[in-house]
Amino acid sequence: MASGDVLSPEVEVFQQNGEVEGEVDGNFSDSPAASPNLNDLRPKLKAKRRAKRSPSKEDQQLPLTNGVNVSQLSRSKPRYDRKSRTSYGRGLPKKGGAGGKGVWGKPGCELDIDGVIDEKDPNYDSDAQGNYELETIAPELTPEEVEKTIKPVIQEYFEHGDTNEVAVTLGELNLGHKKHEIATHAVSMALDKHDSHREMTSRLISDLYGNILNQQEMATAFDSILDDLADLTLDTPDAPHVVGSFIARAVADDVLPPKYVTDYKGSGESTQTSEGSRLSEQMINTDATLPQGVQAALDRAHVLLSMKHGMVRLDNVWGVGGGQRPVKYLIKKMNMLLREYLSSRDIQEATRCLVELEVPHFHHELVYEAVVTVLEAGSEQVGTAILMLLKSLADAIILTVDQMDRGFDRVFESMPDIVLDVPNAHTILERFSEECFKQGVINSRTKAKVPIRARKRFVSEGDGGRIKE
């Protein structure tokens, strides 16, 4: 043992050459009795917990390996060690046993779920998830369904004349790229109607423009009408004239651009085509002329747009129809109708003229004028002709019972004034009313209202011809 080594003042235990030697008080002994027990000689030291020390400046100055301090690598714990990182802790599992990968949560947590469960969950119940707003998606209509749907709507519009209701009804339909067929069917149906229906159609097209139909779709609609104009002329001979008026009215209402007519008008000479004008492009490419019906329609539109103050006058291109006409005008038309009928005795022509006036609520005026004509003429031939006309109109239900009764009632009320010009008017009216009742023109109630003047008898000639009161 080196002299510089310092031993414990009490005991030093060492092993040398497989033997244990002991030294007590500086003396060695070879005897077994003198050898102490090794367990007794082992020092009893209390275990001491190493405290975690913070990294010192020396550790921070150590070289880095891949960005990690070497001293930290030596002291780092396993990556997935769930034990407390500090010397303090309650020893409880993290998040109450609900943490970690593949953990579904605490036992019983599924009972506390609030809100909407995922619809892919097997326990998903749509009835228990509150109120939902469902959006209705209408499928796009086929060409056959479009025609079957649009035509009844337009036909109903001719009855009520409410463009807003038509816009709402058509707005609910999913027409897709076939919206232009609204204007196409409207114009096609108005060709065989009266001017009042054509005026309603022009108003409908104007009101739908910008809300449901745009300018491109309007141009496509009139292109389709011009393409089918030859077939439309078979049913309506004046179709080119009417379609030309529709095109001019559409330009005046800013539904179509003015170049739509000019490009078609000069399709054989101009190099410009209106947007969406398939027919014009075809004519230019083939250096051909327009069909006769199409050219007539475009000429009609060109003339209407070229006349002085044409844009203003086109507001009345269809005239003033129906009840919007003045009463004096209607009375004049009906008197002319009766004079022409008495000259020609053509009941069909008289019926057509009456229907074209489109004033079914004013037909009582015709009955009044017809009966007054019989009273003023005093001729049996005139009475027979008028009776035939009234019977024909009554059988065709053009003159309704209400209008017939109202016309005769007006005659009965005007008898005091009529008698001043026709003294024997009462006798003629009584005879004519009897014939009308036999033919079924008037009913028994109207016949009972016929005013009968009391017969006057004369006294003897000696009284000077005075009438006995």
C-alpha positions in Angstrom: 0.0 0.0 0.0 1.4 3.3 -0.8 2.3 5.6 1.9 0.2 8.4 0.4 -3.1 6.4 0.8 -5.2 7.3 3.8 -7.3 4.6 5.4 -10.2 4.9 7.7 -9.2 5.2 11.3 -11.5 2.3 12.1 -11.3 -0.4 9.6 -9.8 -1.1 6.2 -10.8 -4.2 4.4 -8.9 -5.5 1.4 -8.3 -8.7 -0.4 -4.8 -9.7 -1.4 -3.8 -13.0 -3.1 -7.2 -14.5 -2.3 -6.8 -13.9 1.4 -8.3 -11.3 3.7 -6.0 -9.5 6.1 -7.1 -7.3 8.8 -5.3 -4.6 10.7 -6.5 -3.4 14.1 -4.8 -0.6 15.8 -1.9 -0.9 13.3 -1.3 -4.6 14.0 -2.1 -7.5 11.7 -3.2 -10.9 12.8 -3.2 -14.2 10.9 -5.5 -16.1 13.2 -9.2 -16.8 12.3 -10.4 -15.5 15.6 -8.8 -12.2 15.0 -10.4 -11.8 11.6 -13.5 -9.6 11.7 -16.8 -10.4 9.8 -17.0 -8.7 6.5 -20.7 -7.7 6.9 -19.8 -6.1 10.2 -17.0 -4.2 8.6 -19.1 -2.9 5.6 -20.0 0.7 6.2 -23.7 1.4 6.5 -24.5 4.4 4.3 -28.0 5.9 3.8 -29.3 5.9 0.2 -29.5 9.4 -1.2 -31.8 10.5 -4.1 -30.0 12.3 -6.8 -31.6 15.7 -7.3 -32.1 16.8 -10.9 -29.9 19.7 -11.6 -30.4 22.3 -14.2 -28.1 22.4 -17.1 -25.0 24.5 -16.3 -23.2 26.8 -18.5 -20.6 24.1 -19.1 -23.3 21.8 -20.5 -24.5 24.6 -22.8 -21.0 24.9 -24.2 -20.7 21.3 -25.1 -20.7 20.4 -28.8 -24.1 19.7 -30.5 -24.8 16.5 -32.3 -27.4 17.0 -35.1 -28.7 20.0 -33.2 -29.0 18.2 -29.8 -26.7 18.8 -26.8 -24.6 15.7 -26.0 -25.3 16.1 -22.3 -29.1 16.1 -22.9 -28.8 12.9 -24.9 -27.1 11.2 -22.0 -29.8 12.2 -19.5 -32.9 12.0 -21.7 -35.6 9.5 -20.8 -37.4 7.2 -23.1 -39.6 9.0 -25.6 -42.9 7.3 -24.7 -42.3 7.2 -21.0 -45.6 8.2 -19.4 -44.1 8.8 -16.0 -44.0 12.2 -14.5 -41.2 14.4 -15.9 -40.6 16.0 -12.6 -39.9 14.5 -9.2 -43.4 15.4 -8.1 -46.6 13.9 -9.2 -49.7 12.1 -8.0 -49.1 9.0 -10.1 -52.5 9.3 -11.9 -52.9 8.4 -15.6 -52.8 11.2 -18.1 -56.3 12.8 -18.8 -57.9 10.4 -16.5 -57.2 7.4 -18.7 -58.8 9.0 -21.8 -55.6 10.1 -23.5 -53.3 8.4 -25.9 -53.6 6.9 -29.3 -56.4 4.5 -29.9 -58.2 5.5 -26.7 -62.0 6.2 -27.2 -62.3 8.3 -24.1 -63.5 7.9 -20.5 -65.9 5.1 -19.7 -69.5 6.5 -20.0 -68.5 9.7 -21.9 -70.8 8.6 -24.8 -73.8 9.4 -22.6 -72.7 13.1 -22.2 -72.5 13.9 -26.0 -74.4 17.0 -27.0 -75.1 18.2 -30.6 -75.3 16.4 -33.9 -73.7 12.9 -34.2 -71.9 12.2 -37.4 -74.3 10.9 -40.0 -71.9 8.0 -40.7 -72.2 6.9 -37.1 -74.2 3.6 -36.8 -76.2 5.2 -34.0 -77.1 8.3 -36.1 -80.8 9.1 -35.9 -82.0 11.9 -38.3 -85.2 12.4 -36.4 -83.4 13.2 -33.1 -81.1 15.9 -34.6 -83.5 18.8 -34.6 -84.9 20.8 -37.5 -83.3 20.8 -40.9 -84.0 23.1 -43.9 -84.4 21.0 -47.0 -83.7 22.5 -50.4 -85.9 21.4 -53.2 -84.0 20.7 -56.5 -86.2 20.4 -59.5 -84.9 18.2 -62.4 -84.4 19.8 -65.8 -87.5 19.3 -68.0 -87.3 17.4 -71.2 -88.5 19.1 -74.5 -91.8 17.2 -74.3 -92.3 18.3 -70.7 -91.4 21.9 -71.5 -94.2 22.1 -74.1 -96.8 20.4 -71.9 -95.9 22.7 -69.0 -95.5 26.1 -70.7 -98.6 26.0 -73.0 -101.2 25.7 -70.1 -99.5 28.5 -68.2 -99.7 30.8 -71.3 -103.3 29.8 -72.0 -104.3 30.6 -68.4 -102.5 34.0 -68.8 -104.8 34.9 -71.7 -107.6 34.5 -69.1 -106.3 36.5 -66.2 -103.6 38.7 -67.8 -101.3 38.7 -64.7 -97.7 38.7 -65.9 -96.4 38.4 -62.3 -98.1 35.1 -61.8 -96.6 33.8 -65.0 -93.2 34.8 -63.9 -93.5 33.1 -60.6 -94.8 29.9 -62.1 -92.1 29.7 -64.8 -89.4 30.7 -62.3 -90.1 27.5 -60.3 -89.4 25.4 -63.3 -85.9 24.1 -64.2 -85.9 24.8 -67.9 -82.1 24.9 -68.3 -81.0 26.0 -71.7 -84.6 25.8 -73.0 -85.8 29.0 -71.5 -86.2 30.6 -74.9 -89.1 28.3 -75.7 -91.2 30.4 -73.3 -91.3 33.3 -75.9 -91.4 30.8 -78.8 -94.6 29.1 -77.5 -96.2 32.4 -76.5 -95.8 34.0 -80.0 -96.9 30.8 -81.7 -100.0 30.5 -79.6 -100.9 34.2 -80.2 -100.8 33.9 -84.0 -104.3 32.4 -84.2 -105.7 34.7 -81.4 -107.1 38.2 -81.5 -105.2 41.4 -81.4 -106.0 41.7 -77.7 -104.2 38.4 -77.0 -101.3 39.5 -79.1 -101.0 42.7 -77.1 -101.0 40.6 -73.9 -98.3 38.4 -75.4 -96.1 41.4 -76.2 -96.5 42.7 -72.6 -95.7 39.2 -71.3 -92.4 39.1 -73.3 -91.5 42.6 -72.2 -92.1 41.8 -68.5 -90.2 38.4 -68.6 -87.2 40.1 -70.2 -84.5 40.7 -67.6 -86.2 38.5 -65.0 -86.3 35.1 -66.7 -85.1 35.7 -70.2 -82.1 37.6 -71.4 -81.4 39.2 -74.8 -79.6 36.2 -76.2 -82.5 33.9 -75.3 -85.0 36.4 -76.9 -83.0 36.4 -80.1 -82.9 32.6 -80.1 -86.7 32.5 -79.6 -87.4 34.7 -82.6 -84.8 32.8 -84.7 -86.8 29.6 -83.9 -90.0 31.3 -84.9 -88.6 32.5 -88.2 -87.2 29.0 -88.9 -90.7 27.5 -88.4 -92.5 30.3 -90.2 -93.3 28.1 -93.2 -95.2 25.6 -91.0 -96.9 28.4 -89.0 -98.2 29.9 -92.3 -100.1 26.8 -93.1 -102.3 27.3 -90.0 -102.2 31.1 -90.0 -102.0 32.6 -93.5 -101.0 36.1 -92.1 -98.3 34.7 -89.9 -95.4 36.6 -91.6 -97.3 39.9 -91.1 -98.0 39.1 -87.4 -94.5 37.9 -86.7 -93.1 41.1 -88.2 -95.3 43.1 -85.9 -94.0 41.1 -82.9 -90.4 41.7 -83.9 -91.0 45.4 -84.3 -92.8 45.6 -81.0 -89.9 43.7 -79.3 -87.4 46.2 -80.7 -89.5 49.1 -79.4 -89.7 47.5 -76.0 -85.8 47.1 -75.9 -86.2 43.3 -75.9 -84.3 42.9 -79.2 -81.5 45.1 -80.5 -82.3 47.1 -83.6 -79.5 45.3 -85.5 -81.5 42.1 -85.3 -83.8 43.4 -88.0 -81.1 45.2 -90.1 -78.8 42.2 -90.1 -81.6 39.9 -91.3 -82.8 42.6 -93.7 -79.4 42.8 -95.4 -78.4 39.2 -95.0 -77.5 38.8 -98.7 -75.3 42.0 -98.7 -74.2 42.7 -95.2 -71.3 40.9 -93.6 -72.6 41.3 -90.1 -74.9 38.9 -88.2 -76.8 39.4 -85.1 -75.7 37.4 -82.1 -77.4 34.1 -82.0 -78.8 34.5 -85.6 -78.4 31.1 -87.1 -80.6 31.7 -90.1 -78.7 34.9 -91.1 -75.4 33.2 -90.9 -76.7 30.3 -93.1 -77.9 32.7 -95.7 -74.7 34.7 -95.8 -72.5 31.6 -96.1 -74.5 30.1 -98.9 -75.2 33.5 -100.7 -78.8 32.6 -100.8 -81.9 34.7 -100.4 -84.3 34.5 -97.4 -87.5 32.5 -97.7 -90.4 34.5 -98.9 -92.3 34.3 -95.5 -89.2 35.3 -93.5 -88.5 38.2 -95.9 -92.1 39.4 -95.6 -91.9 39.3 -91.8 -88.6 41.3 -91.8 -90.0 43.8 -94.3 -93.0 44.3 -92.1 -90.8 44.9 -89.0 -88.5 47.3 -91.0 -91.4 49.4 -92.2 -92.9 49.7 -88.7 -89.5 50.7 -87.3 -88.7 53.2 -90.1 -92.0 55.2 -90.0 -92.0 58.6 -88.3 -92.3 58.3 -84.6 -92.3 54.5 -85.1 -91.1 53.7 -81.6 -94.0 55.5 -80.0 -96.7 54.3 -82.4 -95.6 50.7 -81.9 -97.1 50.8 -78.4 -100.5 50.5 -80.2 -99.3 48.2 -83.0 -102.1 45.8 -82.1 -104.6 48.6 -81.7 -106.9 49.3 -78.7 -108.9 46.2 -78.2 -111.8 45.0 -76.0 -113.2 47.2 -73.4 -110.5 49.8 -73.8 -112.2 51.1 -76.9 -114.6 54.1 -76.6 -118.3 53.4 -76.3 -119.2 55.6 -79.3 -116.7 53.6 -81.4 -118.3 50.3 -80.4 -121.8 51.6 -81.1 -120.7 52.8 -84.5 -119.2 49.4 -85.3 -122.4 47.5 -84.3 -124.6 49.8 -86.4 -122.3 49.3 -89.4 -122.5 45.5 -88.7 -126.3 45.5 -88.8 -126.4 47.6 -92.0 -124.0 45.3 -93.8 -125.9 42.3 -92.6 -129.3 43.7 -93.9 -127.6 44.2 -97.2 -125.9 40.9 -97.6 -127.9 38.7 -95.2 -124.5 36.9 -94.4 -124.9 35.6 -90.9 -121.4 34.1 -90.7 -119.7 37.4 -91.7 -121.8 39.3 -89.1 -120.9 36.7 -86.5 -117.2 37.1 -87.3 -117.3 40.8 -87.1 -119.1 40.7 -83.7 -116.5 38.3 -82.3 -113.6 40.4 -83.5 -114.8 43.3 -81.5 -114.0 41.2 -78.4 -116.6 42.9 -76.2 -118.8 40.1 -74.9 -119.9 42.3 -72.0 -121.2 44.9 -74.5 -123.3 42.5 -76.7 -126.5 43.9 -75.2 -125.9 47.0 -77.4 -126.2 44.8 -80.5 -129.6 43.5 -79.3 -130.8 47.0 -78.5 -129.8 48.4 -81.9 -131.3 45.4 -83.7 -134.7 45.7 -82.0 -134.7 49.5 -82.6 -133.9 48.9 -86.3 -137.0 46.6 -86.5 -139.2 49.2 -84.9 -138.0 52.0 -87.1 -138.2 49.9 -90.3 -141.6 48.5 -89.6 -141.0 46.0 -92.3 -141.8 42.3 -91.9 -138.7 41.4 -94.0 -136.4 43.4 -91.7 -137.9 41.8 -88.7 -137.5 38.3 -90.1 -133.8 39.0 -91.0 -133.0 40.4 -87.5 -134.8 37.5 -85.9 -132.7 35.0 -87.8 -129.5 36.8 -86.8 -130.4 36.9 -83.1 -131.4 33.3 -83.1 -128.1 32.2 -84.8 -126.1 34.2 -82.2 -128.2 32.8 -79.3 -127.7 29.2 -80.5 -124.0 29.7 -80.9 -124.0 31.1 -77.3 -122.3 34.3 -78.6 -125.3 36.2 -77.2 -125.9 35.0 -73.7 -129.3 35.0 -72.0 -128.2 37.8 -69.8 -127.1 40.0 -72.6 -130.3 39.2 -74.6 -132.5 40.1 -71.6 -130.6 43.3 -70.9 -130.9 44.4 -74.5 -134.7 44.0 -74.6 -135.0 45.7 -71.2 -133.2 48.7 -72.6 -135.7 48.8 -75.4 -138.6 48.6 -73.0 -137.3 51.5 -71.0 -136.7 53.6 -74.1 -140.2 53.1 -75.5 -141.6 56.5 -74.5 -138.9 58.2 -76.6 -139.2 55.7 -79.5 -143.0 56.2 -79.7 -142.4 59.9 -80.5 -140.7 58.9 -83.8 -142.6 55.6 -84.4 -146.2 55.9 -83.2 -147.0 52.2 -83.8 -143.9 51.0 -82.0 -145.8 49.2 -79.3 -147.7 47.1 -81.9 -144.5 46.2 -83.8 -142.6 45.4 -80.5 -145.4 43.2 -79.3 -145.5 41.2 -82.5 -141.7 40.9 -82.8 -141.4 39.8 -79.1 -144.0 37.1 -79.7 -141.9 35.7 -82.6 -138.7 35.9 -80.6 -140.4 33.9 -77.8 -141.6 31.2 -80.2 -138.1 30.8 -81.6 -136.5 30.6 -78.2 -134.6 33.9 -78.4 -136.1 35.3 -75.2 -137.7 33.6 -72.2 -141.1 34.0 -70.7 -139.9 36.4 -68.1 -138.7 38.9 -70.8 -141.9 38.4 -72.8 -143.9 39.3 -69.7 -142.1 42.6 -69.5 -143.2 43.8 -73.0 -145.1 47.1 -72.5 -148.6 47.0 -74.0 -150.4 50.3 -74.7 -154.2 50.2 -73.9 -156.3 50.2 -77.1 -158.0 53.7 -77.7 -161.5 53.7 -79.1 -163.0 56.6 -81.0 -166.4 58.3 -80.2 -168.9 59.2 -82.9 -168.0 61.4 -85.7 -170.1 64.2 -84.2 -167.6 64.6 -81.5 -165.0 65.8 -84.0 -163.0 62.7 -83.9 -161.9 63.2 -80.4 -160.5 60.2 -78.6 -162.5 59.0 -75.7 -160.6 59.0 -72.5 
